[in-house]
Amino acid sequence: MTKQRDRRHPGEVTTCNHRIDCNFHFHFLHQAVKDSNPSGTSSLPKPTLKTVASKQPRETAGSSAFRAFDYQVNVSMALVLDLFSQGKEFVALFDHHDDLVVFVGEAEDSELSFYQVKSSSELTWTPKRLARRSPQGELPKSIVGKAYYNVAQFGPEIRRASILSNRPLSATLATATKSDLHDGELSVADLCSADQDTLIKSLEADFPTGFDKTDTTLLTFQRVPFDLESYRSTVLGRIVTMLEELDPDFVAVSSPFYTALLSAAGECTGNKTKSATVEELRRRVALDREAISRLIVRVQSRSKNLVEWWPAVNDELAAAGVRAMQIQRIKIRCMSYVDARRAGDRTAAKLNKAIGDAISKTAVSGMDSVLEAAVALKGHGLVEPASELYDLQSAMIVELMEAMT
């Protein structure tokens, strides 16, 4: 006999996320569910990526509130990074069917989890609050009902339909006698009968012909450690830790990697079109382990910025006998040149081209000293710029370090 998986304690995906209250508008076609699955969810086969690609995602209004949406994406990114750090194969779909949908594993052994991210300024969540139903709108109307929607769509062979939040759940466990605050992942089936009844009544109202009580093991809640004011810094901290474990030298690209990952995740969101193929689905809304690896390589191979390469210049200047205050003035002039160049300043643009031409005519790749390389560049007729904010030396240092790194 095949050993049945215990869904009550799903531990293989440790979430690092927060849930945002984006006031999602859920598009539930009750009659369609009834007609396609009159006997509930038990007759649905185990879902695959092809199943997810073939279904029309429900509409949401999450992206209308940028702060909430940004929180949602950052929490989703943190969960994906956890999976990457754990060495697991995965495919993560952003803002498609739910805030985050994750296949963990490969082929037939993969497990599907849905995550709904709910942020809250209130102190706690309670079963009554999760079961509260809006007087308007289409079914499902409760938060727990919106989580169960995915079970109704994809069947009981999913791993979990989870609500993630920055606030804990205040509830009574089936094994306890009084209510307590809970941070870890709990399923509805883990709660006492009174708390279960509160949630089940709401679910029965949201799904009058399609709710199966045995699915309560799939509906979970978990508090995630992301504060509403500092979630970006928390995610960046996790990136620093992850990259440092891969290679200590990678820490320097933590911020560029965060920016690249945020951009990649953002490109995956907001697309509610049904995909014709799995390949199309992965291309439009998904990130996987290979995509994260490519991002790391991409940011690592780019030209390093001033913050990254300045320590090497600082050490060389100090070794050459330049005093601390003068070193600081050189750094400020370097930063001023970078800012002027980025802003399209004409003088900086001309200097950038002139130094670039000089570098192409000089064998700087074989030099170990940026100061010696700068002396070599001067031999190509470079002149001091008409600027009070930066000088030729600072501009040459910037261009040389960017070219060498």
C-alpha positions in Angstrom: 0.0 0.0 0.0 1.1 3.5 -0.7 1.8 5.5 2.4 -0.4 8.6 2.5 1.3 11.9 2.9 0.6 13.8 6.2 -0.6 17.3 5.1 -1.2 18.6 8.6 2.4 19.5 9.2 3.8 20.7 5.8 7.4 21.5 6.8 9.5 21.3 3.7 8.9 24.9 2.6 9.9 27.3 5.4 8.2 30.6 4.4 9.9 33.9 4.8 7.0 36.1 3.8 4.3 38.5 4.7 0.8 38.8 3.6 -0.7 42.0 2.3 -4.3 43.1 2.5 -4.7 44.2 -1.1 -8.6 44.0 -1.0 -8.5 41.3 -3.6 -11.6 41.1 -5.8 -12.2 37.4 -6.4 -13.8 36.3 -9.5 -15.6 33.0 -8.6 -17.8 31.3 -11.2 -19.9 29.2 -8.8 -22.0 27.5 -11.4 -18.9 26.5 -13.4 -17.4 24.8 -10.4 -20.6 23.0 -9.7 -21.0 21.8 -13.3 -17.4 20.6 -13.7 -17.1 19.0 -10.2 -20.5 18.2 -8.7 -19.0 15.8 -6.2 -16.5 18.2 -4.6 -12.7 18.2 -4.9 -11.9 14.6 -4.3 -12.4 13.6 -8.0 -9.9 16.1 -9.3 -6.5 14.7 -10.4 -3.2 15.8 -9.0 -2.4 19.2 -10.6 0.6 19.8 -12.8 2.1 22.9 -14.4 0.0 22.0 -17.4 -3.1 22.2 -15.2 -2.1 25.6 -13.9 -1.4 26.9 -17.4 -4.8 25.8 -18.7 -6.9 27.6 -16.1 -7.9 31.2 -16.3 -6.6 33.1 -13.2 -9.1 34.9 -11.1 -8.9 38.7 -11.2 -7.4 40.6 -8.3 -7.0 44.3 -7.4 -3.7 43.7 -5.5 -1.6 45.9 -7.8 -3.8 49.0 -7.2 -2.2 49.6 -3.8 1.5 49.8 -4.6 2.8 49.5 -1.0 0.7 46.4 -0.4 1.7 44.9 -3.7 5.4 45.7 -3.1 5.1 43.9 0.3 3.5 40.9 -1.4 6.2 40.7 -4.0 9.0 41.0 -1.4 7.4 38.3 0.7 7.1 36.1 -2.3 10.8 36.7 -3.2 11.8 35.7 0.3 10.0 32.4 0.0 11.6 31.7 -3.4 15.1 32.5 -2.0 14.5 30.1 0.9 13.8 27.3 -1.6 16.9 28.3 -3.6 19.0 28.2 -0.4 17.6 24.8 0.5 18.8 23.4 -2.8 15.3 22.5 -4.0 14.0 22.5 -7.6 11.0 24.7 -7.9 8.9 26.8 -10.2 7.4 29.9 -8.7 4.4 31.8 -10.3 4.0 35.4 -9.2 0.5 36.9 -8.9 -1.1 34.2 -11.0 -4.0 32.3 -9.5 -2.8 33.6 -6.1 -0.1 35.9 -4.8 2.5 33.1 -5.1 2.1 29.6 -6.5 5.0 27.2 -6.1 5.7 23.8 -7.4 8.5 22.2 -5.3 10.2 19.1 -6.7 10.4 17.6 -10.1 7.9 16.0 -12.5 5.4 13.7 -10.8 7.0 14.2 -7.4 6.4 17.9 -7.3 4.0 19.4 -4.8 1.9 22.5 -5.4 1.4 25.2 -2.8 -0.7 28.4 -3.0 0.2 31.4 -0.9 -2.1 34.4 -0.1 -0.1 37.3 1.5 -2.1 39.4 4.0 -0.5 42.3 5.8 -2.3 43.9 8.7 -1.9 46.7 11.1 -4.2 45.0 13.6 -2.5 43.1 16.4 -3.8 39.6 15.6 -5.9 37.4 13.3 -8.7 35.3 14.7 -10.9 32.6 13.1 -13.8 35.0 13.1 -11.8 37.6 11.2 -10.6 35.1 8.6 -14.2 33.9 8.3 -15.7 37.4 8.0 -17.6 37.7 4.7 -18.0 40.9 2.7 -21.6 41.9 2.2 -20.9 42.7 -1.5 -19.1 41.1 -4.3 -19.0 37.6 -5.8 -18.2 34.3 -4.1 -16.0 33.6 -2.3 -16.4 36.5 0.1 -14.2 35.5 3.1 -10.4 35.4 3.4 -10.4 31.7 4.2 -12.8 31.1 1.3 -10.5 32.9 -1.1 -7.7 30.5 0.0 -10.0 27.5 -0.5 -10.8 28.7 -4.0 -7.5 27.1 -5.2 -8.4 23.7 -3.6 -11.8 23.9 -5.4 -10.0 24.7 -8.7 -7.1 22.2 -8.4 -8.2 19.5 -6.1 -7.0 18.0 -2.8 -3.7 16.7 -4.2 -2.1 20.1 -3.6 0.2 20.6 -0.7 -1.3 23.6 0.9 -3.5 26.7 0.3 -1.9 29.0 2.8 -2.5 32.5 4.3 0.7 34.3 5.2 0.7 37.4 7.4 2.9 39.7 9.4 0.5 39.2 12.4 0.0 36.0 14.4 -3.2 33.9 14.7 -5.0 34.0 18.0 -6.8 30.7 18.2 -7.3 27.6 20.3 -5.6 24.3 19.3 -7.5 21.0 19.3 -5.0 19.9 22.0 -5.4 23.0 24.2 -8.0 24.4 26.5 -7.5 28.2 25.9 -6.6 30.5 23.1 -3.0 31.5 22.4 -1.0 33.4 19.8 0.6 31.2 17.1 3.4 32.0 14.7 4.1 28.6 13.1 2.1 27.0 10.3 -1.3 25.7 11.4 -4.0 24.0 9.4 -7.7 24.5 10.1 -7.8 20.9 11.2 -5.3 21.7 14.0 -7.8 24.0 15.7 -10.4 23.3 18.3 -13.9 22.4 17.2 -15.4 25.9 17.9 -12.7 27.7 15.8 -13.1 25.1 13.1 -16.9 25.6 13.0 -16.5 29.3 12.6 -14.3 28.8 9.5 -16.3 25.9 8.1 -19.6 27.8 8.3 -18.0 30.6 6.2 -16.5 28.1 3.8 -19.9 26.4 3.3 -21.5 29.7 2.6 -18.8 30.5 0.0 -18.9 27.1 -1.6 -22.5 25.8 -1.0 -22.1 22.8 -3.3 -18.4 22.3 -3.4 -16.8 22.4 0.1 -15.3 19.2 1.4 -14.5 19.2 5.2 -11.6 16.8 4.7 -9.8 19.6 2.9 -9.3 21.5 6.2 -5.8 19.9 6.5 -4.8 21.8 3.3 -5.9 25.3 4.6 -3.1 26.8 6.6 -2.1 30.0 8.3 1.4 31.2 9.2 2.9 34.3 10.5 6.0 35.4 8.7 8.8 37.6 10.1 8.5 40.7 7.9 7.7 44.0 9.5 5.6 46.4 7.4 8.2 49.2 7.8 11.4 47.2 7.2 10.5 44.3 5.0 12.8 45.4 2.1 15.7 45.5 4.5 14.8 42.1 5.8 14.7 40.5 2.4 18.0 42.2 1.5 19.5 40.7 4.7 18.4 37.3 3.6 20.0 37.9 0.2 23.3 38.9 1.9 23.3 35.6 3.9 22.4 33.5 0.9 25.1 35.0 -1.4 27.7 34.8 1.4 27.0 31.1 1.7 27.5 30.7 -2.0 30.7 32.7 -2.2 31.9 35.5 0.2 32.8 37.6 -2.8 29.2 37.6 -3.9 28.1 39.7 -0.9 29.3 42.8 -2.8 26.5 42.3 -5.3 23.7 41.9 -2.8 22.0 45.2 -3.5 22.2 44.8 -7.4 20.9 41.3 -7.1 18.0 42.4 -4.9 17.1 45.1 -7.6 17.4 42.5 -10.4 15.3 40.0 -8.6 12.6 42.6 -7.7 12.5 43.6 -11.4 12.3 40.0 -12.6 9.5 39.3 -10.1 7.7 42.4 -11.1 7.8 41.4 -14.8 6.0 38.2 -13.8 3.1 39.9 -12.0 -0.2 41.3 -13.3 -0.6 38.9 -16.2 -4.0 37.1 -16.0 -3.9 35.5 -19.4 -4.5 31.8 -19.7 -1.4 30.1 -21.1 -1.5 27.8 -24.1 1.5 25.8 -23.0 3.7 25.2 -20.0 6.6 26.9 -21.8 4.5 30.0 -22.3 3.4 30.0 -18.6 7.0 29.7 -17.4 8.2 32.5 -19.8 5.5 35.0 -18.7 4.9 34.6 -15.0 7.5 32.1 -13.5 10.9 32.1 -11.9 12.7 28.8 -11.2 16.1 27.7 -9.7 17.9 28.2 -13.1 16.5 31.7 -13.4 17.8 32.7 -10.0 21.2 31.2 -10.8 21.3 33.3 -14.0 20.5 36.4 -12.1 23.4 35.8 -9.7 25.8 35.3 -12.6 24.5 38.4 -14.4 25.0 40.8 -11.5 28.3 39.2 -10.6 29.7 39.7 -14.1 28.6 43.4 -14.4 30.9 46.3 -13.8 31.2 47.0 -10.1 30.1 50.3 -8.7 32.1 52.8 -6.7 30.9 51.5 -3.3 32.3 48.0 -4.3 35.7 49.0 -5.7 36.5 52.1 -3.6 38.1 50.1 -0.7 40.9 48.9 -3.1 41.5 52.5 -4.3 41.5 53.7 -0.7 44.1 51.1 0.3 46.4 52.0 -2.7 46.1 55.8 -1.9 46.9 55.2 1.8 49.9 53.0 0.8 51.2 55.8 -1.4 51.2 58.1 1.6 48.0 60.1 0.8 46.5 61.4 4.1 43.1 60.4 5.2 41.4 63.8 4.6 42.8 64.0 1.1 41.6 60.4 0.4 38.1 61.4 1.5 38.2 64.5 -0.8 39.3 62.2 -3.8 36.4 59.9 -3.0 33.9 62.8 -3.0 35.2 64.0 -6.3 34.9 60.5 -7.7 31.2 60.3 -6.5 30.6 63.8 -8.0 31.9 62.6 -11.4 29.7 59.5 -11.3 26.7 61.6 -10.5 27.5 64.2 -13.2 28.0 61.4 -15.8 24.7 59.8 -14.9 22.9 63.1 -15.1 24.2 63.6 -18.7 26.5 66.5 -17.8 28.2 67.6 -21.0 31.7 68.1 -19.5 31.4 64.7 -17.8 30.2 63.0 -21.0 33.1 64.5 -23.0 35.6 63.4 -20.4 34.1 59.9 -20.3 34.6 59.6 -24.1 38.2 61.0 -23.9 39.2 58.7 -21.1 37.6 55.7 -22.8 39.6 56.4 -26.0 42.8 56.7 -23.9 42.1 53.4 -22.1 41.6 51.7 -25.5 45.1 52.9 -26.5 46.8 51.9 -23.2 47.7 48.4 -21.9 46.0 49.0 -18.6 44.9 45.4 -18.3 48.5 44.4 -17.4 48.8 47.1 -14.7 48.3 46.4 -11.0 48.1 50.0 -9.9 45.2 52.4 -10.7 47.6 55.4 -9.9 50.2 54.1 -12.4 47.4 53.5 -15.0 46.2 57.1 -14.5 49.7 58.4 -15.2 49.8 56.3 -18.4 46.5 57.7 -19.6 47.6 61.3 -19.1 50.2 60.7 -21.9 47.3 60.7 -24.4 46.6 64.4 -24.0 43.9 64.4 -21.4 43.2 67.8 -19.9 41.6 69.0 -16.7 37.8 69.4 -16.9 36.1 72.8 -16.3 34.4 71.6 -13.2 34.6 72.5 -9.5 33.1 69.2 -8.4 35.5 66.7 -9.9 38.9 66.7 -11.6 40.8 64.6 -14.2 42.3 62.3 -11.5 38.9 61.4 -10.0 37.4 60.8 -13.4 40.3 58.6 -14.5 40.0 56.5 -11.3 36.3 55.9 -11.9 36.7 55.0 -15.6 39.8 52.7 -14.9 38.2 50.9 -12.0 34.9 50.3 -13.9 36.9 49.1 -16.9 39.1 46.7 -14.8 36.2 45.3 -12.7 
